[in-house]
Amino acid sequence: MPAPTLPASPEVPSAHRRTVRLTVVLLFAAWLVDYADRLVINLVLPSIGAEFDIDRTRQGLVVSAFFLAYALCQIPGGMLADRFGGRRVTLWALFAWSVFTALTGFAWSFAVLLALRFAFGVAEGIFPPAAMKVLAERTRTEERSSANGLVMSSNAIAAVLTPLIMAPLIAAFGWRSAFWSSAALGVFVLFAVRGRLPDPLPRTEGAAASRPPLRTLLRTGVLWRFALIMFGYNTIIWGLNTWVPSYLSEEHGVSLASAGALLAIPALGAAVATVLGGRLADRLGGRHRVIIVPGMSVAAIALLLMVNTPSLTGFVVFGFLAVFAASLSYMPVFAVPLSGLAPESVGIGTAVIILGGQVAGMIAPPVMGALADAFSFQFAFGFLVLGAVIAAVMACLTPQDADAFRAAANRTARTTRTAKEPAA
């Protein structure tokens, strides 16, 4: 697979282009492993359920244990990145999650598996805000969404490659082998990032900005509205990622290897849509509503058609359309905050937004598992339409460019200062 690259520009010095490209490649690799490691659990849920004798609801809890820890560690991860640097925290995260991935392969009971998945979530939870900070320190504002789109397309590429590679491995050597293989890949990427990540760019934008207090940032309601967009998006993505393999196996008799090939189709579409969404966000200077509202409207319609189609082909086609349309929204969620936040606050600010997505990952799998147990898989997949509605509504209630974002944040800061001043 060719390395992701940014389009060349005659106005940009070649040294800067090399810095951006190398940063994108290394972060792409780190995110690829990050996402692959957490996708493996979805492929092995049927095997784990059989070995530990647990129903779908408790299988969903295995996924949620990760997301609970992952969500709780987003803001602390942003604080660590802002204090110790994105590179250092990224390396800590890579090392720790590789260790817990390997240990997952040794789990001997449901309780131990839950504990290991929670620890794995802690290790991965500090990574996203650190990675966002690494990218922000090595890119210019006007190229950031495009660069981030290339980096984050790794998630969709991981969704393509993981089932294609891991499904045959699991079939041949058992579910534990998948975790040991993933851990080895994580160690390889750790050494690559440690040895090759370029230095940050010289500070030119926002160099004189003062670090806003953490409490002020967390009181910025606009950040939490962006987090709700991410919540809606991730409800769709993690709901499908978690339960489609089980659905294909139980309802259509599809083998694990064949399911891996089918899952690669929408994942490939998601990779293209993620890059396209990033480039559109850069060209529009934000204006995420223009992308997210149409995208989520199409996703909602496609999900309803997917739920009601009786054929496997229809399920795959409409699932592809839903994932593609929803994935157009991924990068636009970050475009305005990454441009509007001061460099000193990128870690914490993006952590708040990512937190919204992880709460969705924590809620959607067990809720869908319970709905599938109580009613049917069709009823469970219909639940995902709610995610599209939340994302579209919140896209209309958030600032559409960096200036409007800063104005909204400043109003919150002024209100906070006024509340602290004693009455005359």
C-alpha positions, 0 to 999 in steps of 0.5 A: 500500500503506497504511503499517504502523501499531501499534494505538493504546493510551490509556496511550501518549502520542501523541508516543510513538506517532508516534515508533514509527509513523514509525520502523516506516515508515522501517525497513520501507522500508529493509528492503524495499529491502534484501531486494528487492536481494538477491532480484533475483539469484534472478530473474536466475540463469538469464540470468546462467547463460546469459550467463556459461556457468555451471552450477547449482552455480556459480550457487549460489555467486553467491548464497553469495558474498553470504551469506558476506560478510553473515554475516562482517559481522553481529558487526562491524556490531553492534559498529559500531552499539553504538559509533557508533549505529544511525542512523549505521550504517544510513545507511552501509549504505544508501549502500554497498549501493546503490553495489554494487547499481548496480555489479552491473549492470556485471559482465562476468564470473563472477569480477567478479560474485562479487567484487561480490556479496561487496562487496554482502554486506559493505555489507548485512551491517552493516545488520540489527544497526544496524536492530534497535538503531534500533528498540530505541532507539525502542520500549518492551519490551512493544511491541517484537516487534509493532513488529519484526514489522511492520518485518520483514514488509517482507521478505515484501512485498519477496518479493511485489513484487520478482518482480511488478515486476522480472520484466517489467522483466528481460524487457523490458530485460535482467537488468542493468536490475533492479540499476540500478533497485534502486540508485535506490530505495535512494538514495531511502530513504537520504534519507528515513531521513536526514531523517525518523528520530525521535530515540531515546526517553529512556532508562528501561529498563536505564539503569544497566546496564554494557556487558558485554565482547564476549567474554562476549557471544560466549561466551553459548551461549544466543545461539548456540542462538537463532542455530541457530533462525534457521539452520533458518528461513533454510535453508527460506526462502533455499532456496526463494527461490533455486531455485523460480524455476529449478525453475518454469522448467525443470521446468514451463516457466513464464515469468519473468513468470508465475513472479513472480506465482506467487512472490507467493502464498507471499510474501504469506502470509509477510508475514501470518505474520511480523506474526502471529508478532510479535504472538503473541510479545508476547502470550505474553511470549516462549515462542517454543517454543509458536509455533516447534515447531508451525509448523516441524512443519507446515512440514516436512510441507508441504515433504514434500508439496510435493516429492512432488506432480506438479502445479504447483498442488500445488507452489504450495499446499504451498509456500505452507503451508510458507512461512506456517508457517515464517514464524510463527517469524521474530519469536518468535526475537528476542522473548526476546533483545530483551527480555533483552539490555541496551540497550548490547548489542542490536546485538551480541546480535542480530547473533549471532542474525542470523549464524545465518540468514546462514550458512544462506543461505551453505550452502543455495543451493550445496548445493541446486544440487549436489543438483539437478545430481547428483540432482533438484530434488525431492531438493534441496527435500527437504533443506529439511526439515532446517531445520525440524527444527533450528529446532524442536529449538533452540526447545526448548533455549532460554530461554522468557522474558526472566528465564530468558534473563538468568539463562542469560547471567549464569551464563555471565558468572559462569563467565567471571569465575571462570575468570579469577580466580587459584586461592587 
